[in-house]
Amino acid sequence: MYNHLTNKIQPIPLDDYLVGVVAAEMPASFPAEALKAQAVAARTYIMQRLSPGGIKNSLHPGADVSSDPREGQAWISREEMEKRWGKIKSLEYYYKIKWAVDNTQGQVITYKSQLIFPAFHASCGGSTENAEEVWVTSAPYLKGVPCPFCADPNPDRQVTYTLADLDQKLKTNLSAIPVSTSKNKVVAITKETNTGRPKEIKLGNKTYSATMLREMLNLRSTRITWTLTDDKITFTTKGYGHGVGLCQYGAKGLAEQGKSYNEILKHYYTGVEITEMR
C-alpha cells in the first residue's frame, strides 16, 4: 500500500488494511451489519487489484492500492484512529471493526462469477443512481434502487454564490442577464435521470452535467435544487456523494431494521452474489 501521508510504500496484511479502510470510510458507530457490508465491499475492491489481470496502480508502481481517498479507498492507521476517537473509544471501535472484518472472512461480491466494482457513497437522499448517469460506463449491478431507509440525519446542505462568482467559476454570462428575465432562463434542468436527479443543468449560456457542476461548485451531491434571489443563487443538495452503489446511511437504516449484511449488499448491488474466495 502507498501511504500518502508518509509518501512511502508499506507492506500491510490484508485484514489490517481492511480494518483501516472500514475505519476511514464508514462511521464506526454504525451497526455491525452495516460495517460488515462495508468490509465485504472493501475486500472486493482490493481483490480486484490483487487478482491476476486485475486493476493495477499506475500512480504508485510497486503498490496495489493507495491510502489517499482521491485515488480509491481511504485508509487510516491505529494511531490515526486514536487521534480521531481517543484512546478508550478507539480500542472499542477498532475491535468492533475487526470483528466485522473477521466475521466476513474471505467474502467478496461477484456478478456472474466476476468481482464487481463496489461503488459506495455516504448518503443518497432517497434513491441511488445508475452508474451510466454519473460516469461514462454502465454496469448491470450498479442500478438505481429506492432507499427510503437512508438514515442521514442531516441530508440537506446549502451553498450560496453570487452571479458574479458563478460567472468567474463557470465562465457563464449570468450577471449580464436582465433582472426581468424569467428565472428558468437563468437556471434550468435540461435533462433528468430516471430517478429524478438533474443530469444536465443550464446556467445562462452554458450547460453542464450535474456531475461536473457538483465538482466545480463543491456541492455534496447531484440531487440539486436552487433558489434565485436578486444577484445570488442558493443551491440545496440532498445526500452526499455520487449516489452510485452502496448508500452507507441506507446500510445503517437497513441494519437498524434487522437486515443482514448479505441483504444490504444485495439491495444496493443488483443481481450479485456474496462469494467465498478460493
ChimeraX attribute file (.defattr): number of C-alpha atoms within 10 A of each C-alpha:
attribute: neighborCount
match mode: 1-to-1
recipient: residues
	/A:1	19
	/A:2	21
	/A:3	19
	/A:4	14
	/A:5	9
	/A:6	8
	/A:7	9
	/A:8	12
	/A:9	17
	/A:10	11
	/A:11	12
	/A:12	10
	/A:13	8
	/A:14	11
	/A:15	16
	/A:16	13
	/A:17	21
	/A:18	27
	/A:19	25
	/A:20	22
	/A:21	23
	/A:22	29
	/A:23	27
	/A:24	19
	/A:25	21
	/A:26	19
	/A:27	16
	/A:28	20
	/A:29	13
	/A:30	17
	/A:31	17
	/A:32	19
	/A:33	22
	/A:34	29
	/A:35	29
	/A:36	27
	/A:37	29
	/A:38	29
	/A:39	31
	/A:40	27
	/A:41	24
	/A:42	25
	/A:43	25
	/A:44	24
	/A:45	22
	/A:46	20
	/A:47	20
	/A:48	20
	/A:49	16
	/A:50	14
	/A:51	11
	/A:52	9
	/A:53	8
	/A:54	13
	/A:55	15
	/A:56	17
	/A:57	17
	/A:58	10
	/A:59	12
	/A:60	16
	/A:61	11
	/A:62	13
	/A:63	18
	/A:64	21
	/A:65	27
	/A:66	20
	/A:67	21
	/A:68	15
	/A:69	13
	/A:70	8
	/A:71	12
	/A:72	13
	/A:73	19
	/A:74	18
	/A:75	23
	/A:76	20
	/A:77	17
	/A:78	15
	/A:79	11
	/A:80	15
	/A:81	19
	/A:82	16
	/A:83	11
	/A:84	11
	/A:85	14
	/A:86	12
	/A:87	12
	/A:88	9
	/A:89	13
	/A:90	20
	/A:91	15
	/A:92	13
	/A:93	18
	/A:94	19
	/A:95	13
	/A:96	20
	/A:97	27
	/A:98	20
	/A:99	16
	/A:100	24
	/A:101	25
	/A:102	16
	/A:103	13
	/A:104	17
	/A:105	16
	/A:106	16
	/A:107	19
	/A:108	26
	/A:109	27
	/A:110	20
	/A:111	18
	/A:112	9
	/A:113	11
	/A:114	13
	/A:115	20
	/A:116	23
	/A:117	18
	/A:118	24
	/A:119	18
	/A:120	22
	/A:121	21
	/A:122	25
	/A:123	30
	/A:124	32
	/A:125	27
	/A:126	21
	/A:127	23
	/A:128	26
	/A:129	22
	/A:130	22
	/A:131	21
	/A:132	15
	/A:133	23
	/A:134	19
	/A:135	11
	/A:136	7
	/A:137	9
	/A:138	13
	/A:139	14
	/A:140	14
	/A:141	20
	/A:142	24
	/A:143	19
	/A:144	21
	/A:145	19
	/A:146	16
	/A:147	21
	/A:148	13
	/A:149	19
	/A:150	23
	/A:151	21
	/A:152	21
	/A:153	8
	/A:154	11
	/A:155	20
	/A:156	16
	/A:157	15
	/A:158	14
	/A:159	14
	/A:160	16
	/A:161	15
	/A:162	17
	/A:163	21
	/A:164	17
	/A:165	15
	/A:166	20
	/A:167	17
	/A:168	12
	/A:169	11
	/A:170	17
	/A:171	14
	/A:172	19
	/A:173	17
	/A:174	24
	/A:175	17
	/A:176	11
	/A:177	14
	/A:178	9
	/A:179	12
	/A:180	6
	/A:181	9
	/A:182	10
	/A:183	12
	/A:184	12
	/A:185	14
	/A:186	19
	/A:187	20
	/A:188	17
	/A:189	20
	/A:190	13
	/A:191	15
	/A:192	14
	/A:193	15
	/A:194	12
	/A:195	16
	/A:196	11
	/A:197	20
	/A:198	21
	/A:199	22
	/A:200	20
	/A:201	21
	/A:202	19
	/A:203	22
	/A:204	19
	/A:205	13
	/A:206	13
	/A:207	17
	/A:208	17
	/A:209	18
	/A:210	25
	/A:211	20
	/A:212	15
	/A:213	19
	/A:214	19
	/A:215	12
	/A:216	13
	/A:217	15
	/A:218	10
	/A:219	22
	/A:220	23
	/A:221	28
	/A:222	27
	/A:223	27
	/A:224	23
	/A:225	15
	/A:226	15
	/A:227	12
	/A:228	17
	/A:229	11
	/A:230	8
	/A:231	12
	/A:232	17
	/A:233	18
	/A:234	15
	/A:235	17
	/A:236	20
	/A:237	21
	/A:238	22
	/A:239	26
	/A:240	24
	/A:241	19
	/A:242	24
	/A:243	27
	/A:244	28
	/A:245	26
	/A:246	27
	/A:247	32
	/A:248	27
	/A:249	27
	/A:250	28
	/A:251	32
	/A:252	26
	/A:253	22
	/A:254	24
	/A:255	22
	/A:256	17
	/A:257	10
	/A:258	11
	/A:259	15
	/A:260	18
	/A:261	24
	/A:262	16
	/A:263	16
	/A:264	24
	/A:265	25
	/A:266	18
	/A:267	18
	/A:268	27
	/A:269	27
	/A:270	17
	/A:271	14
	/A:272	21
	/A:273	20
	/A:274	20
	/A:275	17
	/A:276	12
	/A:277	11
	/A:278	5
